[in-house]
Each structure stands twice: as structure tokens, then as C-alpha cells.
Amino acid sequence: MWTTIEQIFPYAIMFTIPLLITALGGLFSERSGVVNIGLEGLMVMGSFIGALTISKLQTAWPQHMVGAIWIGLLVALAAGVLFSLLHAFASVHLSANQVISGTAINMIAGAITVFLSRNITGSGNIRLTNGFQSFDVPWLSDIPILGPLLFTKTYWTTWLILAVVLISAWVLKKTPFGLRLRACGEYPQAAEAAGVNVRRMRYIGVMISGAFASLGGAILLVTIAGEFTGTVAGLGFLSLAALIFGQWRPLGILAATLFFGFASTVANVSQVIPALQDIPPIILKLFPYVITLIALVIFSKSSQAPKAAGEVFDSGKR
Amino acid sequence: MRNLIISLCAVLFGLIGGGVLMAVTGHDPFEGYKFLFQGGLKNSQRLGDTLATGTPLIFTGLSVAFAFRTGLFNIGAAGQMLFGGFCATVIGLNVDTSRPLLLLMMIVAALLGGAVWAFIPGLLKARFNVHEVVSTIMMNWIAYWTIYYAVPAYLKAESVETESRLLPDKATLKSTFLSDMFGGSYINMGLYVAVIAVIIIAFIINKTTLGYELKAVGYNRHSAEYAGIKVNRSIITSMLISGALAGLGGMAQFAGNGANIQIGVLPTQGYDGIAVALLGANSPLGVLISALFFGLLYSGRGFMNAMTDIPPEIADSIIAIIIYFAATSVLMDRLITRIVNRRRAATGGAGTSGPVSGKENA
């Protein structure tokens, strides 16, 4: 049993990270008052741009395999910011229905990435020959119990993203910027009266979500998938679920994504692990979605959702 | 009228956007569009294929549009379609009776399957005020994984792991009469059902008390409640009908255009239904026309891909761009208002500006 847990843990954490950063992006967007169901599409975009950049760079400079990956992640992040501007422009300046605009983002990403991929590489898939290699953290991995669970087979991106989560929690909670951003999602008219530029804050919120979700897609690519295939198989929507399940709080999201990460990993490996063979895999696969529905019902009375999320900002409304 | 202009503008921008994409990637857009439209219209067989490709889109478009009218955003047409199609397939593979009865049973199964799948988000919305967008997305993935495990377990094909057994011919909507008329196309009786559905839905929305109540809830939930309309019941009814339509779409896809159900895919027609509804301005006739237009893009792309080296995903890209412009219709609305006002001012309308439209998307 213990070896099973030891085996599962690193994979579960690896699987959690793309969800975590994407959901965190969604948090910034929704806290600023813009619902972003385009997370899925933004992840696809990140996965595509990342795969394209990395595969081109790795062929050009075979001696800098790892450096190429980091550059790929950065380029994916920048592309996510640019792509999310479409959503920001529609929802902030054009008063579009944010859900429809987000759906459009998903559809555009799914179609155009494969279209471009076929044009550039001749195939709808881009395979990476070299992804990130996992490593054991020196010293810490020797700690009994915790070492094998948390500090073996880890990736640099994991530690980076965990740092980003903590910083985000601090920024949202403690800084003037975070307070203003949250005010725009709760009561934008009051925020405006207090001198906050609501439109600009919402643009920033959506752009951060674009950056993070796209990075999430790229991390998924370099740690787990190893290949761009034109889809991220609903992980963007799962991140959205984690955002709700975590009740729009950074640490809540961390807990929710860990939970989903474990559920998915257990579902993926349940067939080869004797202790889990008796659980039908369908139950494990359905688990995150069903639990989110239940959470929605339980929290329906006391939901922490930003009050103005999804609403068009009308500065004359009181 | 204004809706029509906005939709046409969105289509125009979508086509221009697609043309730019083709040009940027080094293809000739005019040649691309020529083959794209030829591929969907060139002869009777291709025309039949276009109609057939559009058929499931009519259902999902109607589904989304109907829920929209009640102010609900049913983003779960894909899941409802999958589950409705699955229910129909279960009946088709396991029941052996005369063809009309069998098809009728399958249609009922598809209706019920889709309705059940939409009932849960409807109930959660009415009873607990859970936002239907999130719950229908969850239901989509629940459907995806349910089908993923249920099909191999109960309906597995002999050799292929990822799809169900083929339905016998009598358990599909195939019609030799229609196929012969359209030169061997895979057009099928799903189209009849779709047209009937369009007529029934148009009747419900425009001519019945039920439709009136649902629309009233969509316009203003609180005033509808004040007027004595049972809002919660309307929400559930609307979702049930919407889901049933999507379920029928599943049957049209899996037991009409195809003859079995595959696992590991959420049918794209679910999300395309949103585009169809939006472009058709949520009216049944508009849905019919825009679904057939999208069917044209989808069925013509194969021919275009064969004649040029433009990837077939251009059709999806065009549709995606259209939905973006339809979503940002406020932009065009403002533009139209400005033009109308300017024209009025120019023709000497003594300072009376037209009604300034503050149209917000519902």
C-alpha cells in the first residue's frame, strides 16, 4: 500500500500543476469581474505555441535542449496574453456576453491552432523529442515519509508554480492592486467612485488569466503530454471546476486542484495497482465533475463568487 | 431586420477572416472559397451531404436557441446529444421489431436521454440557483466519461474497442429514397425530423401560452414571477425541451449520418449549436438557415482539402470567427445605429435622432 502511495504521489503532483496555474489564472479574471470559460482554449493555445517554439528551437540548437523549453514556456505565456486580449476586448469594451465570447475563444483556439500546425509542420500534431526531466530534490528527498512523497521526481515548473500561487495569494489579499482588482469584481461602480479604472483592471485580470492558462497548457505539454494534439481534453474546464470548488481563493484552488489531480491520477493508474483494481474506473473519472456539482449545491447559499462576475460594467448603474 | 443585418455582417467578417487566414498561410483565398462552396453544392450528392451534415446542427442549434429564449445558456448540448444518441443506440442494438416502431422507440429514447441530461442542470438552477453554464459543462464531461466506459462494456464492436457495434440498417434513419434522389448521398430521414422539430418549436415559441411564459421568464425573471408565472417550473421545462432537442441531434448524428457511437469524443455539434443559435438570432427559421450554412462549410471542406492544400480546419476557424463577431454584435449594432441616425439627420429629420439602441446581449 505504501509503495503504491509513493508511486502515485509524484504523478498526482505533476498532474495538479497545469490545473493549478490555469485555475489561478481564472481566479484573476473572475475576481476582476470577467467570467473566463475560454481557459480551455487558452491552454490549447499555450500548448500549441509552446510545442511549436520548442520543437523549432530544439532543432536549431540541439545543444540547448532545456533552455529551449524555458523559452518555449515564456513565448507561450506571451502568446496567451495576446490571445486573451480578444476576450478582454469583447467583454470589457464591447459589452459582449462573456460566456459567448469565452466559447468563441475555445472554438477559435481549437480550430486555428490545428490549421496553423498543418500549415507549418504538415501535421495536426507536434511531437516533442525532449521534455523536462524530473529530478529528486537533494537533501529533502532523504527525509523519511515526506521525502519520497513530495521531493522525488519533481519538476522545476512545479516549484515555480507553487511560488506563483503563494505570491498570488499575497498580492490579492495584501496589496492595493489586489484589493482594487477584487473590488472590480464585487462592486465595480463603487470601485470606480473610489478612483479605480475598472476597465483597465478587468483588462489586467483577463490578461493574467491568459498568461497563466497558456502557461498551464505549455507545462502540460512539457511535463505530461509531450505532444500537441489540438486539445487538452477538458482540463481547462476541470480548472474552471477547481476554481469554483476552491471558492475563488488561491489556497482553496490549491486544495481543489490537488484533489482533482489525485482523483485523475488514481483513475489513470487504477488498473495496474492491485489495491485499486476493484474500484470501477468510471467512478474515479466522474468523481471531480460530480463532486463539483455537489459543491455547487452545498455552497449555493454561501457562495464566495465575485458578485459582479459575468456582468457588463455599466458605470451609470447603481 | 437589424438581427438579419448583424448576422450577415458576422458571416461576412467570418469569411473575410478565413480568407485572411488562407492568405497569410500562403494560399489563394478565392480559389479556396471556390472549392469550399463547390464541395458543398457542386452536384446533387454533395448537396445531399451538406443537408445531412447540417441536420444535427439544426437540432443542437434549436436546443441552444430554445433555452436562450428562457434566458438560459445551455452549453451542454454536446453531453445531451451524446447521452440521447447513446440511449437511441442502446434501443437500436437490443430491440428487434418492425422498423417504424423501432425508429419511434429510438426517437423517444433519444428525446428522453437528452431531457434527463438537461433536467439535472435545470433542477439545480431552479432549486439551488446553480449557474447552468457551469453545471452543463460538468454534465458534458460526465456524459463523456459515462459513454467512454458504457459503450465498451455493453455495446462493444467485435474488433474495434473505441466504438459500438454497427446499427442494423432498419435501426437507422437511412432512406434509400432520399439517398437515390441525391445521387448516393448519406442524407437521411433525420432531416425530416429536423424540419418537423423546427416547425413545432416555432409553434411553441410563438403561438402557445407555454412559449409566452418561457419568453417572459427570459426577458425578466422577476416581472414574470410577479405576473404569476411559475419561474422555477419554466426553467425546468425549458431545459427539458432543450435537452430533448439535443438528444434528437445525437440520434440524427449516430443513427442517421453515422451508424454507431464512438467513445472519446464530445461531439463538436454541441458547441457549434451555440454558434448556430447565435447566428440565427435564436429564431427557429434562423437556426435552420444558419445550421445548413455551417453544414455547407463542413461538407465542402473535404473537397477543398483535396483540390488545394488548405487544411480542412479552415471551416472550423471560419465558424469560430463568426461566433466571435456574433458575440460582439454590439459593435455592429452601434455602427448601424450611427448610420441610421446620420441618414435621418441628413434627410432633414429636424433634430429627431432615432431611438438610441442600448441593446445588451441577454
Interface residues (C-beta under 8 A of the other chain):
Chain A: I37 L86 A90 L94 S95 A96 N97 V99 I100 S101 T103 A104 I105 N106 M107 I108 G110 A111 I112 V114 F115 L116 R118 N119 G124 G234 F237 L238 L240 A241 I244 P280 P281 I282 K285 L286 Y289 V290 T292 L293 L296 V297 S300 V312
Chain B: L21 T25 G26 F73 I75 I120 L124 F128 N129 V130 H131 V133 V134 S135 I137 M138 M139 N140 W141 I142 Y144 W145 T146 Y148 Y149 A150 L266 Y271 I274 A275 L278 P311 E313 I314 D316 S317 I319 A320 I321 I323 Y324 A326 A327 T328 S329 V330 L331 E360 N361 A362
